[in-house]
Amino acid sequence: MVCRKCKKDLPAGSVFCCWCGCRQEPEAQKKPRRANGEGCILPHGNGYMVIVRKRAANGKYISKSKCGFKTQREARAYVPELVKALRRPGTLPESVTFAQLYEKWVPFYEPRVSVGEMKSAAAAYKHFSNVHFLTFADITTAQLQSCIDDCPRGKRTKENMKLLAGRLYTYAIGERIVAVDYSRPLFCGNEEKGKRPPFTKKEIAMIDQAERDGVPYADYVLAMIYTGFRPTEFLTLTVANYDPELEAFTAGIKTPAGWDRLVPVHPRIMPIVGRAVARGGVLFPDENGNMMDDERFRVRYFQPLMDRLGIVDRVPYSARHSFANFLKKPVGADKDKIALIGHSDKAMTLYYQTADIDALREIVNAFPVLNEC
């Protein structure tokens, strides 16, 4: 027999080493610890209690416990029930799909944001069609990224997709369906955002002449240019939005700064507005008198007009950017100008404005000329 510590020879059956005094009997092995999620069983009074805890998304621990078990075996058998209660204290089942979670999220989020934001979310949701019927808790970042990569739209739409995914994960974490936001690593691409260049002076003159010649829907585009409304705001204008005494519109839906803003009607489009008000109902409807969305207007009416006039690389939103450029020259308070376009600060209005050659030439030509020596 060899000592466990000093390795010297000992008589067989020795309990202690006669050289170093080390106990030779092996110490009783400790019971293995229970794995994470299997609960902790502790004495409690004359019986036992079981505690199960879990780390939440914010890093803190949440726990569930139950006492009154007579034996450890009874306490151990109850662990799955506590784990189930800890994992699903919310109102939604763990098997909820992406589409079902979205349907629950919409009424929760819609009263707290603008109409425009919900429309952007609805448009982004359509591009997640490949994961609509997958269990939300089982969806991976790679699957979400694949939806973004396959989206045929521009970077703005992809950013809205990532934004929607993040909000759904925030809602799901609150419902204890998932504990981690898997949308954070999503990548929206490095391409530039969709450009919305304004109409040039020549192009506005072409649209103006087309309206005088009675070209269909040229009056719509011209009115958009002179009012500065977003396409959705413009197409939803009704007689109720127009005040004949003030000769102004009161409308705007996207942001708090743009809600129900007052926009006077420019004299050039007063005849257009007068005809629209005389028709009643929706001021700028389709050929059947029905209100239309911005996509239908762009595809069926706006783009054919641009093709007819030979104007390229313009979208309905270009009219709003043209309106922003109109704001550069007139003398007026910055507060009034940003109120007209419906922005919250001057910085956004400046972002909308672009430098054109005519404006730059006017500045340069205004430089003083020094007398030659």
N, C-alpha and C positions, 0 to 999 in steps of 0.2 A: 504494500500500500504506500502511496506517495502523497505527501502533504499537498493540499490544494494551493497553498500559498508559497511555502519555501522549497517545495519539491524534494524534501528529504524523506528517506525511507521511514516508515512507521509500522508498528505491529498491526496485523490485520484486525479490523473491527474497531480501530481507534476512533473515538468521538472527537477528541482534541489533539492537536499536534503537541508532542512533548518538547519540541524545539521553539516554535513560535506561538503556540497557543491558539492557532486558528481552528475554528470548528470545521469538522470534516463532513458532517452530514449536509447534503444539498438543501438549500433553503427552499421552502415551499414556493412554487411558481405563482405569480400573481395572475388573477383572472384577467383575461384579455378585455380591453375596453370595448364598449359597444361602438359600432361605426356611426358616423354622422347620419342623422336622420332616423336612427333606431331608438332614440329616446334615452332618458336617464331615469333609472329606478332607484328611489331613495326610501329609507324607513320613514314612516309617518304615523305617529301614535302607536297603535297596536297592529298596524298593517303597513302598507306600502303606497307610494304615489309614483306616478310616471310623468315626466316632463319632456316635451318635444319642442325644439326651437329651430328657427330658420333665419338666415340672414336676408333682410329685405333689400330692395334696390338702393335705398339710401345708406346702406352699410350698417344699419342698426338691426338688432335681433328682435324678432317677434316670437312669442311662445304660447303654447297651449299646455295645460296640465290637468290631471284628474287624480284624486286620492280615494281611499276607501277600499283598496284591494287587500285581501287577506294574505295572499301569497305573491311571491315575485313572478310566478308563472302567470297568474291572472293579470298582473300589471303589464307583463311583457306581451301578452296576447292582445291587449287593448291598444298597443302602439300604432298599428295601422289606422285605427279609427281617428286617433289624434293627428296623425300625419295627414289624413284626408281632410280633416277639419281645418288644419293649418294651411293647407294648400288651396282650399276653396272656400274662403269666407265671403267671397263676392257673390254677385247675383248671376254671373254667367258660368256655364259649365266649361271644363277644361277642353272639351271637344269642339268649342265654338270655332267656326271657320272664319277666314278673312272677311268674306262677304257678310256674314252674320254679325261680326264685331263692328264692321262699318255701319250697318243698319242700326245698331245700338248706339254707336258713337254720334251719329248725325243729330238726333234729337237732344243729346246731351250738350253738344258743342254749338249747334246752330243759333240758339238764343243769345249767345255771348259774343258773336262776331258779325261782320257785315255780310250782306247778300253776295257781294262779289267774291269774298273769301270762300264761301261755301260753293260757289260755282266753280272756282278754281280747284277745290277739293274734289268735286264731282267729276270734273274733267280728268284729273289725275287718277282717280279711282278706276276709270275705264281701262287705263293702260296696265293695271295689275290683274287683268283677266286670267292670266295663267295660274294665279295663286288664289283666285276667288274662293274655290271650293276645297282648299287645303286647310287642315287644322292650324289655327294661328300659332299655337305654341310650338308646332313642329316646323314652321317655315324658317328657312335659313337665310343668312345674309346673301349668299350666292344666288338664291332663287329671286330675292327682291332685286338684286343688281341686274339679273338677267332681264327682268321686266323693264328696268330703266334703259338698259342697253338696246333692247328691241323697240323702244318707243320711237316712232318715226318723226315726232315733233322736235322742237328746238330745246335749247338748254333751259329756258324759262319753265317749260312744262316738266322737264326732268327734275328741276329744283322743287317744283310743286309736288312731284311724286315723293321725293325724299321728305319733304315737309309733312305730307299726309302720313307717311309711314311712321315718322317720329311721333306724331300726335296719336296715332292708333296704339303705338307701344306705350305711350304715357298713360293712355286710358286703360290698356290691358294690365299694366303694372298696378294701377289703382284697384283693378278688379282681381288682383292676385292670380291672373292667368299666366303671366310670365314674370320673371324677376329681373331680366336684363333687356335693354333696348338694343336690338340687333340692327336697327336702321342707321346707327351712328357712323359705321364705316362706309356707307353707301357713297358712291362717286357719281357725280352728275356730268362728267366729261369736261374737257377743256376747250370746247368750241365756243365761239362768241355767241352771246345772246342774239335772238332775232332782231335785226335792225328795223327801225321804223322811221326812215328818213322823211322829212317834211316835203310838202309840195313846193316846188320852186315858184317864183313869181310868174314865169312863163306858163307853167302847168296850171296855176290857179286861173290865169287869164283864159286858158283853153277851156277849163271847166266852166268858167263864167260865160263864155260865148256859147258853149254847148247848152247851158241852161236857157239862154236867150233864144236859142234855136229850137228849144223844146225837146232836146234829147232826153229820153227816159232816165230818171234817177240822177241826172246831173244836178237837179235842185237839192236832192238829199245830200250829196257830197259837199256842195257849196254851203249848205246850212250847217253841216258838221264843221266845216273849216271856220265859219264865223261865230260859232257858239262855243267850240272847244269841249263839247261833251265827249265822254268816252263812248265808243260805239254802242255798248249796252244801254247806257244812260240815254243816248239820243233816240234809239229805236223804241224805247219804252215811254217816250213823251206822249202825253195825252192832253186834251183840252184843259183838264184840271191843272196842268202844270204852267199854263200861260195866263198872265195877268194883262188884260187889254188896256187897263188904265196906266200901268207902269210900262207897258210894252216890253215885258221881260219874262223870262222863264224862271221858275223856282223848281230845281230838280237836282239830282245827284245821289248816288247810292253806294259808292265803293268804300270810302273812308269817312271818319267823323268830320274831317276838314271839308269834305265835299258834299256832305249831306245837305240837301235842300238849299244849295247856294243860289244866289240871285245873279242871273246873267241877262243883261239888257240885249235886245235884238238889234243888230246892226241894220241901218237903213237899206243896205243892198239886199238883204234877205227878207225884208219886211213883206214884200208881195208874196214870197214863198210861204212864210208863216201865216199870212192872212188867208191864203187858199187852203192851207192845211187846217186851220182853225174852223173855217167855214164848212169843211167836210165833217168835222166832229169826230169824236172817239179818238183812236190812235192817230197821231199827227203824221207819222211817216210809216205807213203799213206796206204790205206787199200788194200785188195786183188784186187780191181778193179782199183787201181791207183788214187783213189780220196782222197782229203784231208778230214780228220775226226776230230771231236771235241774230247775234253778230256774225256767226259762221254762215248762216243761210244768206244773209245780206252780202257778205264778202264774195261767196261763190257764185250766186245767181244774179246779182245786180251790180256790185261794185267792180269786180274784175272784168266783166264784159264791157262796162263803160270805159275802164282804163285801156282795154285792148282796142276799143273803137277810136279812142283819142290818141293812141300811140304812147301812152304813159306807162313806164315800166318801173318795177321795184317799189311799188307803193301799196300800202295796206290801209284799211279804214282808220287805223290809229294814226296814220300820217296826218290826218286832218287836225288832230289834237296837237301834234307837234308843230304844225303850221300856225295854229292859234297861239302857241307859246312864243313863236317867233314874232307874231304881231305885237306881243306885249313889250318887246324891247324898245320900240321907238317912242310910243306915247309917253308924255310926262304924267306921272302919277305915283302915288305912294306904293311902296313894295307890298304893304299889307293888303291894299286893294287889288293889286295884280294877282297875288297868290290866292286871294279870295275868289277872283273870277275863274281861275283854272281849277280851284278846289284842292290846292296843296296845303300841307301843314307848315311848310317853311319855304324860304326863298331858294334854298339849295336844290330842292327837287325841281323847281321851275327852271333854274339855270341848267340843270341836267337835261331838261326837255329841249332847251333852246340850242340852235346850231349856228355856226358862223357861215354865212354865205358871201360870195364874192362881191355882191352889190353893197352889202353892209360894210364889208372891210374896205371897199374902195371909197365909200363916203367918208369913213374915218381918216383914211390916208389923204384924201383930197382936201380935208379940212385943216391939214397941217399948215402953219404959217409959212409964207414964202419970203425969204430974206432978200433984201435989195442987193443986187450985185455991186461989188466994189468997183 
